[in-house]
Amino acid sequence: MENLPSSLQWDLIRPNLGNQWLWLCKFVVSTKPTQYYARNTEDVTYDSQAYGKMPFEVGGQVRSGEGSIPEVVLQVSALNEVLYDIVRSTQGAVGSAVKLIKVNSDFLATDISALEADYELMASQADDDWIYFTLGVPNPMKQRFPLRDYSSSICPSAHPDHFKGVRCGYAGADPTCDGTLEDCITKSNATMWNGEIGMDPIGMMV
């Protein structure tokens, strides 16, 4: 509760208001549509996003004294054919991102990040009644550091995903860029070149 905005803490915990606490769940599986579910008897809209009603259970976080990653078991009804097919077609959807959100029925229009937790799907299995997902905290060793390459000769904004983007700033007719400062000069966009020109030109720092 100490991470909640002070203006909300008392309103969220007052027992006489008649509000309800609900679980929401967001599944982000690569190449598949993102799934949004609410542990409720009717659909829920939270922070402008619709969450469809679906039976599921959230277990307590399990920790060990051996330094292993804390885990949570999420049970989703096997009647959810969409999620069941996603799990089957992706070999268990291992590595996918799952967000669990605890929401209060009186504050569904407010995004309260202190009540959200991000997990990585570690394992999954199913029986006739439930799909069981073992969730763990995202492994920091899988995160890229630093977030980008640093080069004295090539601008990272030349990548097709970033060319003509906000950091690139080029809005001309040329369809591609080779990343060099010379090419940026010909495009009259040299002030937006994002290479590290002061670095040693012999190599590239990662």
NUDO-304981 format. One record per atom (N, C-alpha, C, O): residue in one letter; x, y, z. Coordinates in steps of 0.02 Angstrom, whole numbers, padded with zeros to 5 digits, always signed. Atoms other than C-alpha are relative to their C-alpha. Example, Ala and Ser with C-alpha at 12.3 -4.5 7.8 and 13.67 -1.06 7.14 Angstrom:
2
a+00045-00059+00000a+00615-00225+00390a+00045+00060+00000a+00097+00059+00033s-00042-00059-00003s+00684-00053+00357s-00039+00055+00037s-00014+00110+00045
***
This chain:
206
m+00040-00060+00000m+00000+00000+00000m+00042+00063+00000m+00019+00116-00021e-00041-00061-00004e+00146+00118+00028e+00017+00028-00069e+00037+00086-00074n-00015-00024+00067n+00170+00130-00161n-00060+00032-00034n-00054+00058-00090l+00060-00030+00030l-00008+00189-00193l+00000+00075+00011l+00027+00100+00061p+00007-00072-00011p-00044+00373-00218p-00036+00013+00066p-00087-00019+00080s+00029-00013-00067s-00084+00445-00046s-00073+00019-00004s-00111+00006+00042s+00070-00021+00007s-00247+00517-00112s-00048-00059-00009s-00108-00051-00001l+00043+00058+00012l-00311+00341-00150l+00001-00051+00056l-00044-00092+00061q-00009+00053-00048q-00250+00238-00003q-00062-00010+00044q-00086-00066+00052w+00057+00007-00045w-00395+00275+00115w-00063-00022-00037w-00101-00064-00013d+00059+00018+00038d-00529+00263-00019d+00001-00073-00022d-00052-00104-00027l-00005+00069+00023l-00464+00093-00076l-00013-00051+00055l-00035-00106+00041i+00004+00050-00054i-00467+00010+00095i-00060+00010+00046i-00070-00030+00091r+00058-00010-00043r-00626+00082+00174r-00050-00057-00009r-00076-00065-00065p+00043+00059+00008p-00736-00072+00209p-00074+00017-00011p-00111-00026-00035n+00072-00016+00004n-00903+00021+00210n-00021+00029-00067n-00079+00051-00074l+00017-00029+00064l-00897+00080+00030l-00038-00049-00045l-00071-00028-00093g+00035+00049+00040g-00964-00083-00041g+00033-00016-00067g+00003-00048-00109n-00033+00015+00063n-00835-00091-00180n+00030-00071+00001n+00032-00103+00054q-00027+00068+00006q-00754-00252-00242q+00071+00002-00028q+00089+00047-00066w-00067+00009+00029w-00576-00308-00278w-00004-00056-00051w-00031-00109-00037l+00003+00048+00055l-00555-00400-00443l+00069-00013-00028l+00112+00031-00027w-00061+00017+00036w-00415-00490-00532w-00010+00010-00075w-00062-00010-00102l-00003-00003+00073l-00374-00445-00712l+00064-00033-00023l+00113-00036+00013c-00059+00035+00026c-00253-00540-00822c+00009+00018-00074c-00039+00018-00113k-00017-00016+00070k-00166-00491-00984k+00053-00049-00025k+00107-00053+00005f-00047+00046+00031f-00080-00622-01094f+00028+00031-00064f-00010+00050-00109v-00032-00025+00061v+00046-00562-01223v+00042-00056-00028v+00097-00069-00004v-00035+00057+00032v+00097-00709-01334v+00022+00021-00069v-00019+00045-00109s-00028-00021+00064s+00210-00676-01482s-00039-00030-00058s-00055-00089-00058t+00035+00017+00062t+00120-00681-01652t-00074-00014+00011t-00110-00030-00037k+00070+00014-00014k-00049-00704-01565k-00034+00063+00027k-00001+00106+00057p+00036-00058-00028p-00184-00577-01519p+00006+00001+00076p+00000-00051+00108t-00003-00007-00072t-00164-00511-01342t-00067-00016+00031t-00119+00005+00006q+00061+00021-00033q-00292-00587-01223q-00008+00038+00066q+00040+00046+00104y+00016-00037-00060y-00378-00489-01083y-00058-00034+00036y-00111-00045+00007y+00051+00035-00038y-00477-00576-00945y-00012+00032+00068y+00034+00060+00098a+00020-00024-00066a-00570-00524-00788a-00030-00057+00040a-00073-00093+00015r+00029+00050-00044r-00606-00640-00642r-00064+00029+00029r-00065+00055+00085n+00063-00033-00018n-00785-00582-00635n-00057-00033-00038n-00045-00072-00084t+00058+00028+00034t-00961-00627-00687t-00022+00042-00059t-00069+00024-00095e+00015-00042+00058e-00966-00486-00815e+00065+00033-00023e+00114+00036+00014d-00059-00032+00027d-00842-00396-00926d+00017+00062+00040d-00026+00094+00071v-00024-00058-00037v-00736-00259-00849v+00041+00044-00046v+00081+00019-00086t-00042-00047+00037t-00662-00103-00928t+00044+00037+00050t+00020+00072+00094y-00049-00031-00045y-00503-00044-00840y+00048+00042-00041y+00078+00018-00089d-00045-00045+00035d-00403+00106-00898d-00012-00002-00075d+00035-00005-00115s+00024-00002+00070s-00503+00107-01062s+00010-00066-00038s-00002-00068-00098q-00009+00065+00032q-00461-00077-01099q-00054-00049+00025q-00064-00055+00085a+00051+00049-00018a-00599-00210-01102a+00032-00066+00018a+00076-00091-00018y-00022+00065-00023y-00567-00371-01005y-00061-00046+00002y-00110-00031+00037g+00057+00044+00004g-00682-00517-01044g-00007-00044+00062g+00044-00066+00090k+00012+00042-00059k-00762-00616-00901k+00025-00071-00013k+00013-00099-00066m-00028+00067+00008m-00674-00782-00873m+00019-00028+00069m+00052+00007+00107p-00021+00031-00064p-00654-00903-00724p+00076-00013+00000p+00102-00046-00044f-00071+00018-00011f-00474-00907-00663f+00017+00011+00073f-00018+00047+00109e-00023-00004-00069e-00380-00922-00499e+00073+00021+00001e+00113-00001-00041v-00069-00022-00008v-00220-00837-00442v+00026-00027+00066v+00000-00009+00119g-00028+00027-00062g-00114-00933-00317g+00047+00050+00033g+00065+00102+00004g-00047-00042-00036g-00001-00856-00186g+00070-00006-00029g+00087-00057-00059q-00068+00002+00025q+00178-00813-00231q+00042-00047+00043q+00044-00041+00104v-00040+00050-00035v+00294-00957-00187v+00073+00020-00004v+00100+00031-00058r-00071-00016-00003r+00470-00917-00129r+00037-00057+00035r+00008-00092+00076s-00042+00049-00034s+00612-01031-00077s+00062+00034+00027s+00079+00089+00007g-00062-00027-00028g+00769-01004+00024g+00061-00018-00040g+00117-00007-00018e-00056+00023+00041e+00876-01073-00118e+00018+00049-00055e+00060+00034-00098g-00016-00050+00051g+00878-00916-00224g-00037-00009-00065g-00020+00024-00114s+00036+00011+00062s+00755-00980-00354s-00049+00058-00012s-00065+00096+00033i+00045-00054+00019i+00639-00862-00448i-00068-00010+00034i-00096-00065+00029p+00067+00007-00029p+00475-00827-00351p-00051-00017-00054p-00048+00009-00110e+00048+00024+00050e+00330-00913-00439e-00072+00009+00024e-00086+00009+00084v+00072-00004-00012v+00142-00893-00451v-00034-00048-00049v-00016-00049-00108v+00037+00045+00044v+00023-01025-00520v-00067+00033-00017v-00106+00050+00028l+00062-00028+00025l-00119-00955-00626l-00040-00055-00033l-00016-00089-00078q+00045+00050+00028q-00266-01070-00665q-00054+00035-00040q-00091+00077-00014v+00052-00028+00043v-00378-01025-00812v-00045-00057-00023v-00021-00112-00038s+00047+00052+00020s-00534-01122-00858s+00018-00029-00068s+00031+00008-00116a-00014+00034+00063a-00503-01251-00994a-00055+00011-00051a-00047-00006-00110l+00053-00017+00047l-00667-01194-01071l+00019+00058-00045l-00015+00072-00095n-00025-00055+00041n-00570-01046-01140n+00035-00030-00061n+00096-00041-00059e-00028+00034+00058e-00544-01122-01312e+00052+00043-00036e+00100+00015-00064v-00049-00043+00033v-00451-00970-01380v+00068-00006+00032v+00118-00017-00002l-00064+00005-00036l-00317-00975-01246l+00027-00070-00004l+00088-00080-00010y-00022+00070+00005y-00312-01165-01252y+00034-00013-00067y+00086-00046-00069d-00030+00008+00067d-00276-01160-01440d+00066+00037-00005d+00113+00013-00037i-00064-00038+00001i-00142-01026-01415i+00054-00040+00035i+00111-00043+00011v-00049+00040-00038v-00055-01135-01285v+00022-00060-00041v+00082-00075-00043r-00017+00059+00039r-00062-01288-01398r+00043+00018-00061r+00091-00018-00077s-00036-00018+00062s+00000-01198-01554s+00068+00033+00012s+00107+00041-00035t-00064-00033-00015t+00146-01114-01465t+00042-00041+00049t+00087-00015+00082q-00036+00045-00045q+00210-01265-01367q+00001+00025+00072q+00053+00026+00105g+00007-00021-00069g+00146-01198-01203g+00007+00075+00012g-00002+00098+00068a-00008-00073-00005a+00175-01013-01239a+00053+00021+00049a+00051+00076+00076v-00053-00015-00048v+00330-01021-01130v+00040+00062-00023v+00055+00069-00082g-00036-00062+00015g+00421-00854-01120g-00046+00059-00013g-00022+00115-00020s+00047-00054+00012s+00263-00753-01149s-00005+00045+00061s+00013+00026+00117a+00009-00049-00054a+00223-00599-01044a-00071-00004+00027a-00119-00005-00011v+00065+00001-00033v+00082-00605-00918v-00001+00055+00053v+00044+00060+00094k+00008-00053-00050k+00021-00456-00818k-00061-00016+00042k-00116-00027+00016l+00055+00008-00046l-00086-00481-00663l-00015+00068+00032l+00031+00103+00054i+00020-00066-00025i-00184-00330-00604i-00055-00009+00052i-00105-00043+00039k+00053-00001-00051k-00283-00307-00443k-00035+00068-00006k-00003+00120+00003v+00036-00063+00010v-00419-00177-00472v-00057+00006+00050v-00084-00044+00074n+00057-00015-00043n-00551-00095-00365n-00057+00025-00043n-00047+00067-00087s+00057-00017+00043s-00725-00079-00439s-00017+00074-00001s-00051+00097-00047d+00013-00072-00001d-00733+00104-00389d+00054+00041-00036d+00046+00102-00043f-00056-00037+00029f-00570+00149-00477f+00021-00031-00067f+00081-00034-00082l-00016+00034+00063l-00581+00061-00646l+00025+00048-00053l+00056+00026-00102a-00024-00048+00049a-00543+00221-00741a+00070+00025+00016a+00099+00064-00022t-00065-00024-00023t-00380+00247-00645t+00052-00054-00008t+00044-00109+00018d-00055+00047+00008d-00218+00160-00697d+00044+00007+00062d+00079+00057+00070i-00040-00001-00062i-00135+00117-00529i+00055-00052-00008i+00044-00111+00006s-00054+00047+00016s+00033+00039-00574s+00023-00039+00061s+00050-00094+00054a-00021+00036-00061a+00067-00009-00392a-00040-00064+00010a-00019-00108+00048l+00042+00060-00006l-00071-00140-00410l+00009-00048-00059l-00031-00094-00068e-00014+00043+00058e+00004-00221-00566e+00066-00036+00010e+00113-00010+00041a-00061+00039-00005a+00136-00357-00577a+00012-00035-00067a-00033-00066-00095d-00018+00032+00063d+00228-00420-00732d+00036-00065+00013d+00080-00069+00057y-00030+00066-00007y+00276-00603-00750y+00019-00027-00069y-00003-00003-00121e-00017+00038+00060e+00355-00719-00877e-00028-00070+00008e-00023-00100+00062l+00030+00067-00003l+00267-00883-00919l+00057-00051-00003l+00092-00057-00053m-00055+00048-00005m+00387-01019-00862m-00019-00070-00024m+00023-00106-00053a+00023+00068+00019a+00283-01177-00893a-00076+00000-00001a-00108+00041+00031s+00072+00006+00001s+00106-01231-00931s-00020-00073-00011s+00017-00112-00041q+00028+00066+00010q+00000-01388-00926q-00075+00006+00007q-00101+00057+00031a+00073-00004+00000a-00184-01430-00940a-00031-00068+00016a-00001-00120+00002d+00041+00060-00008d-00315-01556-00885d-00070+00016-00026d-00079+00064-00063d+00067-00010+00027d-00501-01570-00920d-00034+00064+00025d-00080+00089-00007d+00033-00057-00031d-00545-01424-00807d+00039+00065-00004d+00009+00119-00011w-00040-00060-00007w-00399-01302-00799w+00061-00002-00044w+00088-00055-00061i-00066-00009+00029i-00249-01235-00891i+00042+00032+00056i+00024+00083+00084y-00042-00023-00055y-00108-01211-00764y+00062+00036-00029y+00099+00007-00069f-00058-00038+00022f+00021-01075-00795f+00045+00015+00060f+00022+00042+00111t-00048-00018-00052t+00177-01061-00689t+00034+00064-00022t+00067+00066-00074l-00026-00066+00016l+00230-00879-00687l+00059+00017+00046l+00058+00003+00105g-00057-00024-00038g+00397-00808-00633g+00017+00070-00019g-00007+00095-00071v-00019-00068+00018v+00473-00636-00630v+00044-00002-00062v+00082-00050-00071p-00043-00001+00061p+00556-00587-00797p+00073-00006+00018p+00098+00026+00064n-00071+00011-00012n+00736-00646-00804n+00040+00060-00024n+00041+00074-00084p-00038-00059+00022p+00848-00490-00805p+00058-00018-00046p+00083+00026-00081m-00056+00020+00043m+00985-00591-00893m-00021-00002-00074m+00022-00004-00118k+00024+00001+00069k+00874-00594-01049k-00008+00070-00029k-00021+00078-00088q+00009-00068+00023q+00866-00406-01058q+00065+00026-00030q+00119+00015-00004r-00058-00027+00033r+00983-00318-01177r+00027+00060+00039r-00010+00103+00062f-00032-00057-00034f+01108-00200-01097f+00067+00014-00035f+00108-00031-00041p+00049-00055+00002p+01137-00070-01155p-00054-00014-00051p-00052-00064-00087l+00059+00012+00042l+00975-00051-01251l+00014+00009-00074l-00027-00012-00115r-00015-00011+00071r+01061-00002-01415r+00075-00005-00011r+00115-00002+00036d-00071+00000+00019d+01226-00015-01510d+00023+00072-00006d-00015+00117-00023y-00030-00066+00007y+01344+00133-01508y+00055-00004-00052y+00103-00042-00044s-00048+00003+00055s+01440+00163-01669s+00020+00071-00020s-00020+00117-00018s-00025-00066+00022s+01549+00306-01730s-00016+00012-00073s-00006+00068-00098s+00008-00008+00072s+01501+00275-01911s-00071-00014-00026s-00088+00007-00081i+00067+00019+00023i+01323+00206-01921i-00053+00026+00050i-00046+00018+00110c+00055-00026-00040c+01165+00290-01858c-00051-00055+00013c-00074-00087-00034p+00049+00052-00014p+01046+00169-01768p-00069+00015-00028p-00110-00031-00037s+00066-00018+00028s+00897+00264-01838s-00007-00021-00073s-00062-00014-00101a+00005+00023+00069a+00939+00195-02010a-00036-00067-00006a-00056-00087-00061h+00036+00064+00001h+00860+00030-01961h-00070+00011-00027h-00101+00062-00012p+00067-00010+00029p+00697+00004-02058p-00055+00014+00051p-00104+00047+00035d+00051-00011-00051d+00599+00003-01895d+00002+00071+00028d-00046+00094+00059h-00009-00066-00030h+00666+00175-01848h+00008+00056-00051h-00001+00115-00035f-00010-00050+00052f+00699+00263-02014f-00064+00041-00010f-00118+00012-00016k+00055-00048+00004k+00586+00417-02029k-00042+00002+00064k-00097+00030+00064g+00034-00003-00064g+00537+00394-01847g+00016+00065+00036g+00046+00111+00007v-00008-00062-00039v+00541+00525-01709v+00074+00017+00008v+00093+00075+00000r-00071-00014-00011r+00728+00506-01673r+00036+00014-00066r+00086+00050-00066c-00031-00012+00065c+00770+00504-01858c-00020+00070-00026c+00023+00110-00043g+00023-00066+00020g+00664+00653-01907g-00002+00012-00075g-00025+00065-00096y+00000-00011+00072y+00685+00628-02095y-00070-00010-00028y-00103-00059-00013a+00067+00004+00029a+00525+00661-02193a+00001+00008-00076a-00049+00025-00106g-00007-00008+00072g+00592+00665-02371g-00024-00060-00040g-00057-00104-00014a+00024+00052+00046a+00563+00553-02521a+00042-00063-00001a+00019-00115-00023d-00044+00059+00003d+00713+00435-02503d-00030-00057+00042d-00050-00046+00099p+00032+00055-00036p+00646+00262-02454p+00046-00035+00050p+00022-00072+00093t-00047+00035-00044t+00805+00202-02366t+00056+00047+00020t+00062+00103-00005c-00058-00038-00023c+00960+00263-02276c+00055-00051+00016c+00041-00103+00045d-00054+00048-00015d+01132+00180-02263d+00031+00013+00069d+00078-00022+00088g-00023-00012-00068g+01160+00254-02089g+00061+00043+00008g+00079+00061+00064t-00060-00041-00005t+01314+00356-02131t-00017+00074+00007t-00071+00096-00014l+00010-00071-00007l+01334+00539-02088l-00004+00033-00069l-00042+00080-00080e+00000-00027+00068e+01369+00573-02272e-00069-00006-00032e-00093+00041-00064d+00067+00009+00028d+01200+00500-02322d-00049+00048+00033d-00094+00074+00001c+00044-00045-00037c+01115+00603-02187c+00009+00072-00025c-00039+00110-00028i-00013-00067+00026i+01199+00759-02256i-00035+00010-00067i-00064+00063-00079t+00032-00006+00066t+01134+00724-02432t-00076+00007+00008t-00110+00034-00036k+00072-00005-00013k+00960+00710-02355k-00017+00064+00038k-00075+00075+00056s+00009-00063-00038s+00984+00880-02268s-00029-00014+00070s-00072+00022+00094n+00026+00021-00065n+00954+00791-02103n+00057-00013+00050n+00048-00049+00100a-00060+00015-00040a+01129+00794-02026a-00008+00017+00074a+00023-00015+00116t+00008-00018-00071t+01072+00878-01865t-00035-00055+00040t-00034-00054+00101m+00036+00055-00034m+00969+00722-01826m+00039-00065-00002m+00013-00116+00021w-00039+00061+00004w+01108+00596-01859w+00017-00024+00071w+00041+00015+00112n-00005+00026-00068n+01116+00483-01705n+00060-00045+00013n+00061-00080+00063g-00062+00036-00014g+01287+00402-01724g+00041+00036+00053g+00030+00095+00067e-00043-00029-00052e+01419+00431-01589e+00066+00020-00033e+00115-00017-00031i-00056-00021+00042i+01542+00531-01694i+00064+00009+00039i+00118+00008+00010g-00060-00010-00040g+01663+00559-01550g+00033-00065+00022g+00087-00062+00053m-00030+00063-00019m+01698+00374-01524m+00057-00020-00045m+00065+00007-00100d-00055+00027+00040d+01851+00280-01586d-00029-00032-00063d-00069-00079-00057p+00029+00027+00062p+01811+00244-01770p+00024-00070-00018p-00001-00100-00066i-00027+00066+00017i+01911+00081-01768i-00052-00055+00012i-00053-00105-00023g+00047+00053-00016g+01769-00018-01691g-00066+00026+00022g-00083+00084+00013m+00067-00016-00024m+01597-00021-01616m-00006-00021+00072m+00015-00076+00089m+00010+00017-00070m+01551-00018-01431m-00071-00025+00008m-00118+00005-00017v+00065+00030-00011v+01408-00129-01375v-00014-00002+00076v-00066-00025+00097
***
